[in-house]
């Protein structure tokens, strides 16, 4: 542990820490806290250095004055305090770093958290993370017991959503794969606005409307923070051009390009005067060229069309 001042001459505390780099979160339950003073402190902290005047952010419990977010936003500066829910041990604390933003929350069960507040601190990437305990009483030691400790990073996107094409009235789907400490949360967005109810790894659009042709992103989150995906666009599918057909031994072969997303319905007629088109095959769009072979020696003359669905 290392002693350092956190805002008043009586607030020297023990800080047990480990080095940390980048974004992430520390989560812990304060199981018990000794009441050496109504303002005794026990909490979790991100700290730029072990110097007594270092910048830091800390979410803490007190025996009689509830939870607080405490921070020194400038090296050598004063300490700012933000009061949170009036709770005491046994209680959960969570402190998340996302760039220069530090968010503090409390929870009674380690699942549902209530935010105490946020603060902005410019810290180096390499910092210290750990537990801080303060008696708030001169020449007195204070004891706190922490358990259910997790130090974690934000999730990682292992497969970005891909751009797809569709036609009005057709279907479209985006998907993303992520890894990290569960539970993983998902929120799809279009033009930066959350899509209502789109909180799964896959976003399905059952009947595409004109307004749906837009850029999409998804925010992945977990207890360690959040990450924004790359942009995936939903575009209007282009009608494919059928390449020059070839004929051999009663078989007709032709090809056409596809886009990722829509399905391609290949149809034929024996005569343009026939009342309807007949289905030859239905192929999914992959973004690659598709080759179709129709082997029908008894009917060598046909008309073909490809419809995008």
N, C-alpha and C positions, 0 to 999 in steps of 0.2 A: 504494500500500500504506500501511497505517497500523499502527504498532507498539502493542501492548497487552500487559499482563501476563495470563498464563493459569495462574497457580497457584503459581509459585515465582519468586524474584528473577532467576533466569537465563533464564526462559522469555519473552523478548520475541520477537514474531513479526511477519511481514508478512502483512497481510490484504488481498487483492484482492477487491473486492465490487461488487455492484450492489444498488439498492433493490429490495425485494420486499414484496408485500402478500398477507396471507392464508395459507392452507394451500398446501402443495406439497412438492417434493423437489428436491434437487440430487444428481446422480449424476456421478461422474467416475472415471476410471482414473488412479491414480498410476503413471505409466509408469516414472519413475526417481526416486530420492531419494538425495541426497548424505548420506553417513554422517559428519557432523561430530561425532556423539556417538551412543552406543547409544539415547539417548532423544530424538534429533532427531525432529521431528514434521512430517508433511505430510498435510493432510486437507481436508475440506469443512465449512462452518460456517454456521449461522444465528446472527445476532447482533442484539440489540435496538438498539444504537447503536454509534458508533465510540469512545465513551469507554472508557478502559482498565479501568474496573470494571463494564462492562456485563454483563448476563446473556447467556449464549450456550450453544449446544450444538454439539459438533464430533465427528465420527468421523475417526480418524486412523490412519496407519501410522507405525511406527518402524523403524529399520534392524535392530534386534536384539531388540526387546521386544514384537513383535506389534502387533495392532490394539487400539484403545481408544475408548470413548465418554467424552468429557470435557465437563463442564458446570459453569457457574456459575448456580445456580438463583435466587439473590437478588442484586440489584445491590449490589456492594461486598463480597459474601460470598466464602467460600473456593471452591476448585475441587474438584469430585467427579470420581472416575475409576473407570471400569469396564473391566476387561480383557476382550478378545474373543479370537478365534482368533489363534494365533501364526502370522502371515503377514507378508509384506513385499512391496515393489514388485517386479514389476509386479502390481498388484491393484486391484480395483474397490471403491469406497466409495459408499454411499447413505445420505443423511440425509433423513428425512421429517418434516415438521411437520403435525400434525393437531390444530388447536386449541392446547392447552397441552401436548400429548404429542409428544415428539421421539423417533423410532426410528432407530437406527443399525444398518447391516448391511454385510457385506463379501461379495465374490464373486470367484471366480477367473476367471469368464468373462462377467460382466455379465448373466447370465440367472438362475442359481441363487444366491440370497443366503442367508447365515447371519446371524442377528441377533446383534449385539453386546450390545444392551440398549436400554432406554427410560428416559427421564427426563421429569419434569413441570416445566415452567417457564412462569410467567405472563408472556408478552411482549405488547407492543403488536402490532396487526395489521401495521403498517408496520415492517419490519425490514431487515436487510442479509443477503445470502446470497453466498457466494463461497468462496475458497481461503485456507487459512492454512498458513504454513510457519514453522518454528522450528528454529534450529540447536542449542538447548539448550547452547550454549557461549558464554561471554562474549567479546565483541568478535570474533565470527565470523559469517559469513553462510552460509546453507544454500540449496541449490538443489534444487527438485523440478520435474518436468515432468508436467503433467496433460494428458490427452486424452480423447476420447469423452465430452465434457461435455454434460450435459443439465440444464436447469432447467425444471421442469414443474409443472403444476397437477393436482389430482385430476380425474377424469372428470366430465362434465356429463350429467345425464339429460335427453335431449331429448324423450322420450315416456314418461310414467309408466305403470306397469301399471294396467289397468282392472279393476274388480270384475266378476265374472261369476257366473252361476247355473248349476246343474247338478242332475241327479237321481242318486240312488244307482245305481251301475253304469254311468252314462254317462261322458262325457269332459269335461275342462275344460282350459283353457290360459291361461296368463298370459304376457305378453311385455313387454319393455322395450327402449328404444333409448337408446344413450349415445354420447357423442363425447369424444375426448381422445387423448392419446398412447397408441398401442398398446404392448403387448398389453392389451386390456381383459379383466378377469376378472369372473365373475358367481358369486354365491352366493345362492340363494334360501333364505328362512327362513319358518317359520311359528311364530307366537308367540315370535319371537326365537331359535328353535332352527334350526340349519342343516338343510336337507332333503338327505339323502344323495344324492350324484350329480347334484344340480340345479345345474350349473355352466355353463349355456348362457343365451343371451339369452331363450329361451323355456322355460317350465316346463310340461310336458305331464303331466296326470294321466289315465291311460288308463281306469281303472275307479274312479270316485269311491266312496269309503267314507264312512261317517258321520263318522269322525274327520277327514276331509279338509275338512269345512266349517269354515273358520277364516280368520283374517287372514293375508295373505302380504306379505312385503317382499323386496327383493333388494338386495344390496350390490354396487355396481360398484367395481372397483379398477383401478388402473394404477400405473406407477412413481411417480406423483405423489401417491398416496394413495387414499382411498376415499370413497364417498358412499352414503347409505342412501336408498332410494326411498320414495315415499308408500305407504301401506297400501292393498292391494287385497283385497277379501273374496270368498271363495267361499261362496255362499249356496244354500239349497235352492230350486230353481225352483218357481214357483207355477203350478198348472194354470190355463190361460187361460179366460176366459169368452167364448164366441162371441156377437158382437153380433147384433142383430135382422137376419135375412136379408131380402134384397130379391129380387123375381122380375120379370123382364122378358124377353119374347120367348124363353122357354125357358131363360134363364140365371139361375142362382142366385148372388147375391153376398153375402158376409158378411166380417166382419173380427174380429180378435182381437189383443190386445196380446202383445208378446214381450219377453223379457229377453235381455241380451247373454250369449251362451255356448251355450245348448242349441239343439238342432234341434227343429223342430215338424213332426210327421208328420200331414198332413191325410188322413183316411180317410172312406169312405162305404159305405153299404149301401142296396140298393133296398128291403129289408124288414128289420125287426128279427129276423125268423126266419131270415135268411140265415146260413149257417154261419160266415162270416168277414167281416172288413172288408177293403175294397179300397183301395189307395193312390191318392189323387188327386194329391198333391204333397208335397214335403218342403222346408221353407224354414228357413234359418238365423235364429236369434234375433239381432236387432240392437239391441233396446231400443226399437224403434219399432212402431207399429201396422202390421199386415199385412192386406191385402185380398185375398180369394180370389174368383175368378170361375169357376164351373163351367158351361160352355156345352154343354148336352146336351139339345136339344129333344126327342129321342126318348124320354128318360126324365126327365120333369120332377119326379118325386117321388123324393126320396132322404133318407136320414138321414146326418148328418155328425158326426164327432168329431175332436178335435185331441189328439194325444198328445205329451208332452214327452219328448225323448230326450237 
